[in-house]
Amino acid sequence: MIEFQNVSKTYENGTMALKDVSLHIQKGEFVFIVGASGAGKSTFLKLIMHEETPTSGTIRVGKFELAGMKKKEVPLLRRTMGVVFQDFRLIPKMTVYDNVAFAMRVVGARPAEIRQRVPFVLRLVGLMGKASCYPEELSGGEQQRVALARALTNNANLIIADEPTGNIDPTMSYEVVKLLTCLNEMGTTIVMVTHEHELVRAFDRRVITLGNGCIVGDTAAGEEPVQVPLANAQQAGGAL
C-alpha cells in the first residue's frame, strides 16, 4: 500500500526533515506514527499525499509511483485517500449533509450517487440524526466524525489521520480511534499521526516512531516496544 525506499527530504532552508527512511505499510494495516515535534511526522504525511516531493529516494502509494508523477495524476492519487485533520476543516455555513456531500461534488459525482452515499457514511459514523445540523451545533467529537465521514465518501481505501484527536476530549478521542479501528477491520488502511501515547497503548496496533527525521522504532501489534539508543529516544521525545 505505502512503500518508502531510502527517502530523504531537505527543505530549501536547509532543514533535513527525513533521513534515508525505508518502510512498508501493507494494505489493511492500522499504523500509528509517533514522535516529538520536529521529528518528521508532518513531512512524512505530506510526502504520502504528494504535497511535498522527496529530495531522494522513491515512494509508492497503491498503484502510484510518486517520483516524477505528472500533475494531472495527483488528483487521481488523492481520490484514493481520505484525510482527517486536527482542526476538522468543516464549512460553517453548510449542514452536516452538505459538508459530507461537498467532497463528492468536487470530484464530479452524480447527484444520485451523492444521495445514496452520504446517508450511508453518516450512518456509519453515527450521525444520520445530525444531517441537517450546522457545525457550530455539534460537539468537537461530532465535528471530527463529520470530517471522517467526508473522508470516506469517495470510497477511499486509505485514511490519513493527522492528529485527529488533538482538539477533542479524552472520551471522544477514544471513540474516534475506535471508529477508525472499525473502519480498519472493514479493510481500510489507516495511518494516524498522534502524540497521545495513552491512545496508542489502548489500541494494540503497529507503532512507527520517528526521531530527528529517522525511524527509531517500529513495533508490530502485540510486541513489546523496541529499545532504541538513548540519544535517539530523547530526540523522539521518549516516544513509544
Disulfide bonds with the S-S distance in Angstrom:
none
